[in-house]
Amino acid sequence: MKYRGGHGLSKTGGTAKAMGSWFGETWAYTIFLSVLYGAVIGWAAKGLLHRAEERKYVDRESFLVFAITLALFITGTCGMIGSDDVLACFVAGNAFTWDDWFRLQTLDDSLQPTIDMLLNLAIFMWFGAVCPWDMFLHNDIIPLYRLVFLGILILLFRRLPAVYAMHRFIPQIGEKRQAIFVGFFGPIGVSAVFYLYVALEFLGLIKVDGEVREDAQRLQAVMTVVVWFLAISSIVVHGLTIPLGKLGFYLPRTISNALDSVSRDEIALPFRTSVERIGQLHERREQQIRAGQRSPDGTPSRPVFHISGSIIRSQENESGTLGSISQTPSLANNDSRPIFVQDDVTHDSGAGG
């Protein structure tokens, strides 16, 4: 575009200059150099840290923040040489954790997840602040319904078909549902917005008479609307998929358990009601015994203690003689006195016997 577009207003050099710049500057210097630099730095950092940890040259605190320091180092040095720092950090991270040693060493630590969460919150707050929300509805480039349709197609076909077709050659993906999961979850976020601003900066350099060329301005507007809408769509869809998936997985089970609990309660209700009625009757009988000082069968409520002979309780029968029964009364009465029985003679402890 810089060397061929603009209706004759482009820079000199033509197609040969454009292809040379694309292969030499974009592919060789920006991409290949970033990949090589990130791989070398990441692999060397892993080896040095491994040896330092074996020889106890590094303490635990420095060990935990080493990955963050490595990322800052790569970002700064790539910015100095003019290469792609995001790509270099990505490659260096893969090389650094290639054997999974560092992840296992920091598995029980919460520093990395905490810093990651803080950075994510800061990035998403920045996204919400600078996102051109108004351009989604009011622009002369693409209407909203076409943006929605484009977002659905991108989210469905950007990664899913390729990952699903190649999952047999990936040992870590053993099942088809895992391939669908991995293929679907490819968020569009920080890197997309980063390269958007790189492209906008490049297009801003295509000027004629001190002004950005008209076709470059239109391309800037198209890229801004489309890339930002895709990034927001990915954040919303991928961010809500996990909570909604968990809700769909646990909600039927929770409802089923609740219905089963209600059914069990309804079945146990008659038995529980019977038990409650028995308890009420027992309490009523105890109250009657306390109030009348005699049990319902007419026996005294005072306890009987055996001294000699058989255990009896005195009761006067129709002929006036002493009879006996085997039931022992309760000690529930506060003023009840024990009865001592010896050789068919009943003595009341309150009478001095």
KOLBAMAR-418546 format. One record per residue: residue in three letters; x, y negated, z negated of N, C-alpha, C, O in turn. Coordinates in steps of 0.02 Angstrom, whole numbers, plus 32768, in hexadecimal, padded with zeros to 4 digits. Example, Ala and Ser with C-alpha at 12.3 -4.5 7.8 and 13.67 -1.06 7.14 Angstrom:
BEGIN
ALA8294811C7E7A826780E17E7A829480A57E7A82C880A67E59
SER828280707E9E82AC80357E9B82857FFE7E76829E7FC77E6E
! end
This chain:
BEGIN
MET802A803C8000800080008000802C7FC18000801B7F8F8020
LYS80627FC47FDD808E7F8A7FD780AF7F7B801A80BD7F418029
TYR80BD7FAF804280E27FA5807F80B87FAE80BE80CF7F9F80F5
ARG80797FC780B780517FD480F2800E7FAF80F27FF37FA48127
GLY7FF47F9C80BA7FB27F7D80B77FB47F3280C07FE87F1580D2
GLY7F7B7F1480B27F777ECB80B17F707EAB80F47F777E6E80FA
HIS7F607ED1812A7F557EB4816C7F8F7E8881827F877E4E8195
GLY7FCA7EA6817F80057E82819580257E57816180587E36816E
LEU80097E55812580257E2C80EF80527E5480C080697E39808E
SER805E7E9380D080877EBD80A580D07EAD80AE80E47E8880DB
LYS80F87ECB808381407EBF8086815E7EE680C081417F1580DA
THR81987ED280D381B97EF2810B81D67F3580F681E67F4180BC
GLY81DC7F61812781F87FA3811B81CC7FDA813681E6800D814D
GLY818C7FD18133815D8001814F815A804281298169804680ED
THR81478077814F813D80B98131817D80D78117817D80F680E2
ALA81B480CD813B81F480EA8125820980CE80E1822080F380B6
LYS8200808D80D88210806F809881E38088806081F980948028
ALA81A380918071817380A9803F818380F1802A818181017FEF
MET8191811E805B81A08163804B81E28169802481E781917FF6
GLY821481428038825381428014824B812C7FCC826981497F9F
SER822280F87FC1821680E17F7D81EE81147F5581F9811D7F19
TRP81C081367F77819781677F5481C181A37F3D81BC81B87F04
PHE81EA81BE7F6B821381F87F58824D81E47F2A825A82077EF9
GLY826E81AE7F3A82A9819C7F148299817E7ED082B581947E9D
GLU826D814D7ECE825E812B7E8F822B81507E66823481597E29
THR81F481657E8681BE81847E5F81CF81CB7E4A81CD81DB7E0F
TRP81DF81F57E7B81EB823C7E6B822F82477E4A823282687E16
ALA8264822D7E6782A7823D7E4D82B682187E0C82C782377DDA
TYR82AF81D67E0D82C481AE7DD4829181B07D9B82A281B57D61
THR825181AB7DAD821D81A67D7A820981EA7D5F820381F37D22
ILE81FD821B7D8B81E2825B7D758219828D7D65821E82A57D2C
PHE8244829C7D96827782CF7D8A82A882BB7D5382BA82E57D2A
LEU82BC827D7D5282E982667D1D82C8826A7CD882E8827C7CA7
SER828882597CD58265825E7C95825F82A67C7D826A82B47C42
VAL824F82D37CAB824A831A7C99828E83357C82829283567C4F
LEU82C383267CA88305833E7C95831C83207C53833683437C28
TYR831382DF7C4B832882BE7C0D830282D97BD1832082E77B9D
GLY82C082E27BD7829982FB7BA082AB83437B8E82AE83547B53
ALA82B7836D7BC182C983B37BB4830C83B87B90831383DF7B61
VAL833D83927BA7837F83957B89837E837B7B418399839B7B14
ILE835E83427B36835C83257AF3833483527AC38349835C7A8A
GLY82FC836D7ADA82D483987AAF82F883D97A9D82F783EE7A63
TRP831983F87ACE833D84367AC08379842A7A92838684517A65
ALA839E83F47A9F83D783E57A7583C183D37A2E83E283E779FE
ALA838B83AE7A278373839C79E5835D83DA79BE836883DF7982
LYS833E840A79E08329844779BE8365846E79A483668485796B
GLY8398847579CF83D3849A79B983F884787980840E849A7951
LEU83FF8437798484228412794E83FC8415790D841A841E78D7
LEU83BB840E79108393841078D38394845778B58396845E7878
HIS8393848978DF839584CE78C683D684DB78A183D584F8786A
ARG840E84C678BD844E84D1789B845484A7785C846D84BF7829
ALA843C846A785E843F843F78228414845C77EA8427845877AF
GLU83DB847977FB83B0849677C783CF84D677AB83C884E3776F
GLU83F084FD77D48410853A77BB8449852A778B8454854D775A
ARG846E84F5779984A784E2776F849484B1773884C084987714
LYS845484A37731843B847776FC8458843077038466840F76D1
TYR845F84197741847783D5774C843E83A2774B844B83657748
VAL840183B8774E83C8838B77538397839A771A838A83D5770B
ASP837E836676FA834D837176C58307837976E382FD8372771F
ARG82D8838976B78294839976CE8272835D76ED824E8363771F
GLU827B832276D0825A82E676E9827282D5772F824A82C6775B
SER82B482D7773A82CF82C8777C82BB82FD77AE82B082EE77E9
PHE82B5833A779782A0837177C48259836577DE824B83727818
LEU822D834D77B281E7834577C581DD830B77F681B2830F7822
VAL820482D677EF81FC829B781A8229829E7858822C826E787D
PHE824A82D67863827882DA789B825482D578DE826C82B4790C
ALA821982F578E381F482F3792281DE82AC793481E08298796E
ILE81C98286790181B48241790E81F08217792381EB81EE7951
THR822882217902826581FD7915827B820E795C829181E37981
LEU8275824E796F8287826379B2825A824179E68272822C7A1B
ALA821A823D79D881EC821B7A0781FD81D27A0F81FC81B87A47
LEU820C81AF79D8821E816979DE826081607A03826881317A2A
PHE828F818D79F982CF81897A1C82C681917A6782E3816B7A8E
ILE829E81C27A7C829281CE7AC4826D81937AE3827C817F7B1B
THR823C81797AC0821681407ADB824381047AE5823F80E27B18
GLY826E80F67AB5829B80BD7ABC82CE80C57AF382DA80967B1A
THR82EE80FF7AF7832281097B298305810D7B6F832480F37B9E
CYS82CB812B7B7882AC812C7BBA829680E77BCF829980D67C0A
GLY828080BF7BA08270807A7BB182AD80527BC782A880267BF1
MET82E780637BAB832480407BBE833A80527C05835180277C2B
ILE833380927C18834980A67C5B8312809E7C8F831F80A77CCA
GLY82D7808E7C7A82A080817CA9827D80C07CC2825C80BE7CF6
SER828380F77C9E826181347CB2821E813A7C8E8209810C7C6B
ASP81FD81737C9881BA817D7C7B81C181997C3581D281D37C2C
ASP81B581707C0381BE81857BBE818781B67BA7819581E27B7E
VAL814A81AE7BBF811481DC7BAC812382237BC4811C82537B9E
LEU813782297C028147826B7C1D818482897BFA818682C57BED
ALA81B582607BEB81F182787BC981E082917B8381FA82C57B6D
CYS81B5826E7B5F81A182857B1C817982C67B20818182F17AF5
PHE815082CD7B52812A830A7B5A815883467B668150837A7B46
VAL8187833F7B9381B683757BA281E283847B6681EF83BE7B56
ALA81FA834F7B458225835A7B0A81FF837D7AD2821C83A87AB0
GLY81C1836D7AC8819A83907A95819283DA7AA4819684037A77
ASN818683EB7AE4818184327AF681C384567AED81C4848F7AD6
ALA81FA84367B00823B84557AF7824D845C7AAD826C848D7A99
PHE823B842B7A86824C842B7A3F822784637A198242848179EB
THR81E984717A2C81C184A47A0B81B984E37A36818785067A31
TRP81EA84F17A6081E385287A8F81DF856B7A6B81B685967A7E
ASP820785767A38820785B57A1381D985B479D681D985E479AF
ASP81B3857F79CD81828578799681A2857679518180857F791F
TRP81E3856B794F8205856B790E81F3852E78E481E4853578A9
PHE81F384F4790281E584B778DC819D84B778C2819084A0788B
ARG816E84CF78EA812884D078D4812084FE789780FB84EE7869
LEU814185377898813B85657860815D854978228146855677EA
GLN81928523782A81B4850577F1818B84CE77D1819184C27795
THR816184AD77F78138847677DD80EE848877DA80C3845C77DA
LEU80DF84C977D7809A84DF77D8807484CB779A803884BC779D
ASP809584CB7760807484BA7721807B8471770E806E845E76D5
ASP80908448773D809A8401772F806283D8774F804B83E97786
SER804E83A3772E8018837977478030833677638007830C7775
LEU8072832B7767808B82EC7780807B82E277CA806282AE77DE
GLN808B831477F2807F830E783A80358303784A802582D67870
PRO8007832C782F7FC0831E783D7FA882DA78257F7D82BB7844
THR7FC382C377ED7FAE828277D37FC4824978027F9D821D7812
ILE8003824B7817801B821878467FF6821C78887FE681E978A6
ASP7FE98259789F7FC4826278DD7F7E824478D77F6682247906
MET7F5E824F789E7F1B823278947F1D81E678937EF281C678B0
LEU7F4E81C978727F54818078707F5F816378B57F41813178C7
LEU7F8B818278DD7F98816A79217F5A8171794C7F4A81457974
ASN7F3681A979457EF981B3796C7EC5817E795B7EA481637988
LEU7EBC816F791B7E8C813C79087E9F80F879247E7480D3793C
ALA7EDF80E879217EF680A7793C7EEA80A379877ED4807079A1
ILE7EF980DA79AB7EF080DA79F37EA780D37A067E9580AD7A33
PHE7E7B80F879E37E3480F579F57E1680B279E27DE7809B7A04
MET7E2E809279AD7E17804F799E7E2C801F79D57E077FF279E8
TRP7E69802879ED7E807FFD7A247E58800A7A647E487FDB7A88
PHE7E4780497A717E1E805A7AAA7DDB80357AA87DC680167AD8
GLY7DBB80387A6E7D7A80177A687D7F7FCB7A6E7D4F7FAB7A83
ALA7DB87FAE7A5B7DBF7F667A5E7DCD7F4C7AA57DB47F177AB7
VAL7DF37F727ACC7E087F587B0E7DE27F787B477DEB7F647B81
CYS7DB87FA97B397D937FC97B707D637F987B917D3F7F737B6E
PRO7D617F957BD47D347F667BF77CED7F817BFB7CD77F987C30
TRP7CCA7F807BC37C877F9D7BC17C577F7B7BF37C2E7F9C7C12
ASP7C5D7F3A7BFA7C2E7F167C257C377F287C6E7C077F257C95
MET7C737F3C7C827C7F7F4C7CC87C5D7F8D7CDD7C537F997D18
PHE7C4B7FB87CAE7C287FF67CC07BE37FE87CDD7BCB800C7D08
LEU7BC37FB27CC57B807FA17CDD7B817F6B7D127B597F6C7D41
HIS7BAF7F3C7D0C7BAF7F027D397BF17F027D617C237EE67D4A
ASN7BEF7F207D9B7C287F1E7DC97C0E7F2A7E107BD97F487E1A
ASP7C337F127E407C217F1A7E867C497F527EA77C537F527EE4
ILE7C5F7F827E7F7C8A7FB87E987C657FFA7E9B7C6080187ED0
ILE7C4A80107E627C2880507E5E7BF1804B7E2A7BFD80327DF3
PRO7BB480617E3A7B7D805C7E0A7B85808F7DD17BAE80BD7DD4
LEU7B5D80857D9D7B6580AE7D617B5380F77D6E7B7581237D54
TYR7B1F81057D947B0B814B7D9F7B4181717DC57B4B81AD7DB9
ARG7B6581507DF17B9C81717E137BD7817C7DE47BFB81AD7DEA
LEU7BE1814E7DB57C1581597D837C0581967D577C3181BE7D48
VAL7BC6819C7D437BB281D67D1A7BBC82177D417BD782477D27
PHE7BA682187D7F7BAE82547DA97BF882647DB37C0C829E7DB1
LEU7C2082317DBF7C68823B7DC67C8782567D867CB282827D89
GLY7C72823C7D4D7C8D82557D0E7C7C829E7D027CA782C47CEA
ILE7C3F82B37D137C2C82F97D0A7C5683267D377C6E835A7D21
LEU7C6083137D767C87833B7DA47CD083407D8E7CEF83757D91
ILE7CEC83087D777D3283097D607D3B83367D247D6B835D7D21
LEU7D0E83317CF47D1583597CB77D0B83A47CC57D2983CD7CA2
LEU7CE383B57CF67CD683FB7D057D0A841B7D327D1C84557D2A
PHE7D2483F57D627D4E84137D967D9683FA7D967DBD840C7DC2
ARG7DA983D27D667DEE83B97D647E1E83F07D4E7E5483F77D6B
ARG7E0C84177D1B7E38844A7D007E1984907D007E3D84C27D08
LEU7DD884937CF67DB784D37CEA7DC285077D217DD5853F7D12
PRO7DB784F77D617DC1852B7D957E0A85447D987E1585807DA1
ALA7E3A85177D937E81852B7D987E9585577D5D7EB6858A7D67
VAL7E8285447D217E95856C7CE67E7285AF7CE77E9085E27CD5
TYR7E3385B17CFC7E0E85F07CFE7E2B861F7D337E2E865B7D28
ALA7E4186037D6B7E5E862D7DA07EA286487D8D7EB6867E7DA5
MET7EC786257D627F0B86397D507F1086587D0B7F4886657CF4
HIS7ED986647CE97EDD867B7CA37EFA86C17C9E7F1486D47C6A
ARG7EF586E97CD37F12872D7CD07F5E872B7CCE7F7D875B7CB7
PHE7F7B86F57CE67FC486EF7CE67FDE86CA7CA9801B86BE7CA4
ILE7FB286B77C7B7FC586947C3E7FBC86C37C047F8386D37BF2
PRO7FF186DB7BE47FEA870E7BAF7FC286F57B737FA0871C7B52
GLN7FC686B47B647FA3869A7B297F5886987B327F3386927B01
ILE7F3F869D7B6F7EF7869C7B7D7EE286E47B8D7EF086FD7BC3
GLY7EC087047B5E7EB0874A7B677E6A87577B817E5E878B7B9E
GLU7E3B87297B777DF587347B897DDD86FB7BB67DFB86C57BB9
LYS7DA587097BD87D8A86D67C057D6E869A7BE07D7586627BF7
ARG7D5086A67BA67D35866E7B807D6D86417B667D6386057B60
GLN7DA7865E7B577DE186357B447DF9860B7B7F7E0C85D27B76
ALA7DF886287BBB7E0B86027BF67DDB85C87C037DF085927C16
ILE7D9A85D47BF87D69859E7C007D7485677BCC7D70852C7BDB
PHE7D83857B7B8E7D90854B7B597DCD85207B697DCB84E37B64
VAL7E0485427B7C7E42851D7B8B7E3984F17BC97E5284B97BCB
GLY7E14850A7BFB7E0A84E37C377DDE84A77C2D7DE784737C4D
PHE7DAE84AD7C007D8084757BF57DA0843E7BCB7D9684037BD8
PHE7DC784527B987DE484207B6A7E2684067B867E5C841D7B74
GLY7E2083D57BB27E5983B17BCA7E4983677BC77E3A83487BFA
PRO7E4D83497B8B7E3683047B837E5D82D27BAE7E9982D97BBA
ILE7E3982A07BC57E5682677BE97E59822E7BB87E2582157BA2
GLY7E9582187BA77E9981E57B737ED481B77B7A7ED5818C7BA6
VAL7F0481BE7B4E7F3B818E7B477F65818A7B877F7381547BA0
SER7F7781C47BA27FA281C47BDD7F7F81A47C197F9E81807C3F
ALA7F3E81B27C207F1981957C587F1881497C547F2481267C86
VAL7F0B812F7C187F0A80E67C107F5080C97C187F5880927C33
PHE7F8380ED7C007FC880D57C087FDA80CF7C527FF5809B7C67
TYR7FCC81027C7A7FDC80FF7CC27FAF80CE7CE77FC280B47D1B
LEU7F7380C27CCC7F49808D7CE97F6C804A7CE57F6E80257D15
TYR7F87803A7CAA7FA97FFA7CA27FEA7FF77CCA7FFF7FC17CE0
VAL800B80307CD3804780317CFE803380217D4680557FFA7D68
ALA7FFB803F7D5D7FE480317DA17FCD7FE97DA97FDB7FC97DDC
LEU7FAA7FCF7D777F947F897D7B7FCF7F5A7D7C7FCE7F277D9F
GLU80037F6A7D58803F7F407D5980617F427D9E80787F0F7DB7
PHE80637F7E7DBC80807F837DFF80577F5D7E3280737F3A7E5C
LEU80157F657E2F7FEA7F417E607FED7EF67E567FE47ECF7E85
GLY7FF97EE17E197FFE7E997E0D803B7E7A7E2D803F7E3D7E34
LEU806D7EA37E4180A97E897E6280A07E817EAE80CB7E647ECF
ILE80697E9A7EC9805C7E947F1180397E517F1C7FFC7E4B7F15
LYS805F7E207F2D80457DDB7F3280527DBE7F7780827DD07F9A
VAL80277D917F88802F7D697FC580247D207FB27FEE7D0E7F99
ASP80567CF77FBD80537CB07FAB80457CA67F6080207C797F4D
GLY80637CD07F38805B7CCA7EF0801C7CE87ED380137CE57E96
GLU7FF07D047EFC7FB27D217EE47FB27D6C7EF47FCD7D827F27
VAL7F927D927EC77F8C7DDA7ED37F617DE57F117F2C7DC77F19
ARG7F797E127F3C7F577E1F7F7A7F107E387F6E7F037E587F3B
GLU7EE37E2A7F9D7E9C7E3A7F937E907E847F8B7E6B7E997F5E
ASP7EAE7EAE7FB57EA47EF67FAF7EC27F117F6E7EA87F417F52
ALA7EF87EF37F567F157F087F167EE77EF57EDC7EE07F1C7EAD
GLN7EC77EBC7EE17E987EA97EAD7E5C7ED87EAA7E457EEB7E74
ARG7E437EEC7EE57E0A7F1A7EE67E1E7F5E7ECA7DF87F7D7EA5
LEU7E597F767EDB7E707FB57EC17E7A7FB17E757E6C7FE27E52
GLN7E917F797E5C7E977F717E147E527F777DF27E4C7F977DBE
ALA7E1F7F577E107DDC7F5A7DF37DC17FA27DF57DA37FB97DC4
VAL7DCB7FC47E2D7DB280097E337DD480367DFF7DB3805D7DDD
MET7E1680317DFA7E3A805B7DCB7E26804C7D827E20807A7D5A
THR7E1C800D7D737E097FFA7D2F7DC680197D1B7DBF80377CE5
VAL7D9480127D477D51802C7D377D5280787D347D3880957D04
VAL7D6E80997D657D6B80E27D6A7D9481037D327D7B81307D10
VAL7DD180ED7D297DFC810D7CF77DE281037CB07DE181317C88
TRP7DCC80C77CA17DB180BA7C5E7D7180E27C527D6780FD7C1B
PHE7D4680E67C847D08810D7C7B7D1781577C717CF881787C47
LEU7D4681727C977D5881B87C8F7D7881C57C4A7D6A81F87C2B
ALA7DA181967C337DC0819E7BF27D8B819D7BBA7D8D81C67B8D
ILE7D5C816E7BBE7D28816A7B8B7CFA81A87B8F7CE681C37B5B
SER7CEB81BE7BCB7CC181FA7BD27CE382377BB47CC3825F7B92
SER7D24823E7BC17D4982777BA57D4B82737B597D4382A67B37
ILE7D5782387B3E7D5982317AF57D1782437AD67D1582667AA3
VAL7CE0822C7AF37C9E823A7AD77C8C82847ADE7C7782A47AAE
VAL7C9582A07B1A7C8182E57B277CAC83167AFF7C9283417ADC
HIS7CEE83107B057D1A833E7AE27D1983327A967D2383617A6F
GLY7D0C82F57A817D0882E77A3A7CCA83037A197CCB831679DE
LEU7C9283077A3E7C5383207A227C48836A7A307C1B83887A12
THR7C7083887A5B7C6583CF7A6B7C7183FC7A307C4884297A23
ILE7CA783F17A0B7CB6841C79D17C818415799A7C6984497983
PRO7C6E83D979847C3983D579517BF783F379697BD584167943
LEU7BE383E579A87BA5840179C07BAA844D79C87B79847179BB
GLY7BE4846679DC7BED84AE79E07BE884CF799D7BC885047996
LYS7C0784B2796A7C0184CD79267BB984CA790E7BA184F878ED
LEU7B968493791E7B51848D790A7B2684C3792A7AFC84E27909
GLY7B3084CF796B7B0B8503798D7B1C854879757AF38575797A
PHE7B588552795B7B6C859479437B5285A178FC7B3C85D978ED
TYR7B55856F78D17B428579788B7AF9856B787D7ADD8586784D
LEU7AD8854078A57A93852D78967A63856978997A3B8571786B
PRO7A65859478CD7A3785CE78CC7A4385FC78917A1486177874
ARG7A838605787F7A92863078467A78861278057A5D863577DB
THR7A7F85D077FE7A6685AE77C27A1A85B377BD79FF85BF7787
ILE79F885A877F579AF85AC77F5799885F377E6796885FD77C1
SER79BB8625780279A9866B77F579B2867C77AB7987869D778E
ASN79E98666778D79F48674774679BF8652771B79A8866E76E9
ALA79AC8614772E797885F1770879358615770C7912861B76DA
LEU7923862D774878E38651775078E58693772A78B286A6770B
ASP791D86B6772B792386F47704791C86E776BA78FD870F7696
SER793986B076A2793486A0765B78EC8690764778D586A47612
VAL78C9866C76737882865C76647859869C7663782D86A47639
SER786786CA7692784187097694784E87327656781F874F763A
ARG788C8736763E789B875B76017878873C75C4786187607598
ASP787686F975C3785486D8758B780986E8758B77EC86F27556
GLU77EA86EA75C677A386F975CA7795874075B57762874E7595
ILE77C2876F75C777B987B475B377C087BC7568779A87E27549
ALA77F0879A754A77FD87A0750277CD877774D777D1877B7499
LEU77A1874F74F67775872474CF7744874A74A2773E87387468
PRO7720877F74BA76F287A3748C771687C2745076FD87BE7418
PHE775087DF745B777587FC7423778A87C773F1778587D173B5
ARG77A1878E740B77B6875873DF777B873D73B77781872B737D
THR7740873973D87705872273B676F08751737E76DC873B7348
SER76F68793738B76E587C47357771487BE731C76FE87C172E2
VAL775387B67329778387AE72F37774877072CA77788771728D
GLU7763873972EC775486FC72C877158705729C771386EC7264
ARG76E4872972B676A78735728E76B7875F7251769D8752721B
ILE76E08792725976F387BC72207716879271EB7709879971AF
GLY7743876672027766873A71D37736870C71AE773E87017172
GLN770486F171D276D486C671B176AA86EC717D769D86D27147
LEU76958728718F766F8750715F769987617121767F875E70E9
HIS76D98771712B7704877F70F2770C874370C5770987497088
GLU7715870770E3771B86CB70BA76DB86BC709476DD86A7705B
ARG76A286C870B4766186BC7093765986EC7058763F86D87023
ARG766E872A70607668875A7029769587476FEF7681874D6FB5
GLU76D287306FFE76FF871B6FC976E286DF6FA376E886DC6F65
GLN76C286B16FC776A486786FA5766B868E6F77766386736F40
GLN764386BE6F8F760C86D76F64762786F96F26760A86F26EF0
ILE765E871F6F2E767B87416EF47695870F6EC1768987176E85
ARG76B786DB6ED976D286A86EAB769986836E88769E86736E4C
ALA766486756EAC762C864F6E8F760686786E5B75F2865C6E28
GLY75F986B86E6775D186E16E3A75F987096E0975DA872A6DDE
GLN763A87096E0B7665872F6DDE7657877A6DE2767287A06DBA
ARG763087916E12762287D86E1A762387E76E64761187BD6E8D
SER763588226E74763688376EBA75F088466ED175C3884B6EA7
PRO75E5884D6F1175A0885A6F29758288996F0D7545889F6F0B
ASP75AA88CB6EF9758E89096EDE758289056E93756F89376E74
GLY758C88CA6E74757C88C16E2E75B488CF6DFE75A988CA6DC2
THR75EE88E06E14762588F06DE8764788B06DD17647887F6DF5
PRO766488B06D95768788746D7D76C688686DA676E388956DC3
SER76D988296DA7771288156DD0775388176DAA778788066DC6
ARG7752882E6D69778F88306D4377B6886F6D53779888A46D5E
PRO77F8886B6D55781F88A76D67782188D96D2E781488C76CF5
VAL783089176D3F7833894E6D10787A89676D0D789989736D41
PHE7896896F6CD078D9898A6CC778D389CC6CA278AF89D06C70
HIS78F489FF6CB878EE8A416C9B79238A4B6C66795E8A3E6C72
ILE79108A616C2A793F8A706BF579478ABB6BEF79808AD46BEE
SER79118AE06BEA79158B296BE978D68B446C0978A38B226C0D
GLY78D98B806C1E78A18B9D6C3F789D8B886C8878D08B746CA4
SER78658B8B6CA7785D8B796CEE784C8B2F6CF478368B0E6CC5
ILE78588B156D3178498ACF6D3F77FE8AC76D4677E08AE76D72
ILE77E08A9D6D1C77988A956D1E77898A4B6D1777B48A246D05
ARG774D8A396D25773389F76D1476EF8A026CF376C58A286D0B
SER76E689DF6CBD76A889EB6C97766D89D06CBC766E89996CD8
GLN763989F76CBB75F989E26CD875C18A066CB475C28A446CAE
GLU759289E26C9C755D8A006C7475278A1A6CA2750A89F46CCA
ASN75188A5B6C9C74E68A7A6CC774A08A726CA774988A4E6C76
GLU74718A956CC3742C8A8E6CAC74228AA76C6573F88A8C6C41
SER744A8ADB6C4F74428AF66C0C746B8AD26BD8746A8AE46B9D
GLY74918A9F6BEE74B98A786BBE74FE8A926BB375248A746B8E
THR75108ACB6BD275538AE66BCB75828AC56BFB756E8AA26C29
LEU75C48AD06BEE75F78AB16C1976048ADE6C5476138B196C4C
GLY75FD8AC26C8E760E8AE76CCB76508ACF6CE676708AA46CC9
SER76648AEA6D1E76A48AD76D3C769E8AD66D88767A8AFD6DA6
ILE76C38AA96DA476CB8AA56DED77148A9C6DFC773C8A8C6DD0
SER77258AA76E3A776D8AA66E4C77838A666E6E77BE8A5F6E7E
GLN77568A396E79776A89FB6E9C778689C96E6B776889BD6E36
THR77BF89AA6E7B77E0897A6E5077D189346E6977DC89266EA4
PRO77B889076E3F77A688C56E5677E3889A6E64781B88AB6E54
SER77D588606E83780A88326E96781D88046E5D77F787FB6E2E
LEU785987E86E62787187B76E30786487706E47788887426E34
ALA782F87686E6F782487266E8B780A86F56E59781686B96E61
ASN77E6870B6E2377CA86DC6DF477FF86C16DC5782A86E66DAD
ASN77FA86806DBA782C86616D8F782186726D45785086766D1F
ASP77E0867C6D3177D186886CEB77C386D16CDC77AE86E36CA5
SER77D086FB6D0B77C387426D0077F887606CD37833874F6CD9
ARG77E3878C6CA4781187AA6C75781487F46C8277E188136C95
PRO784E88126C797854885A6C87783088846C537827886E6C1A
ILE781B88BF6C6677F988EE6C3A782789296C30783D89486C60
PHE783589396BF1785F89736BE0783189AD6BCC780489A56BA2
VAL783E89E66BE978138A216BDC783E8A566BBD78748A676BD7
GLN78288A726B85784C8AA86B6378198AD66B4277F28AC16B17
ASP781B8B156B5877F18B496B3A77A88B366B3A77868B3A6B07
ASP77908B206B73774A8B0E6B7E77358AD26B5476F98ACA6B49
VAL77658AA96B3D77538A6E6B16776C8A316B3C77A78A2E6B4E
THR77428A036B47775389C76B6E7762898E6B3F7739897E6B14
HIS779D896E6B4777B189366B1D77B988F96B4977DA88FB6B7C
ASP779D88C46B3577A488856B5877DE885F6B3A77E088556AFD
SER780E88496B65784988276B4B783787E56B2B785C87CB6B01
GLY77FF87C86B4077EA87896B2177CD87926ADD77C687616AB8
ALA77B987D06AC9779A87DC6A8877CC87F16A5477B888036A1D
GLY780987F06A63783D88006A337849884A6A2E786F885F6A02
GLY782C88756A5B783688BC6A56787788D06A727888890B6A72
! end
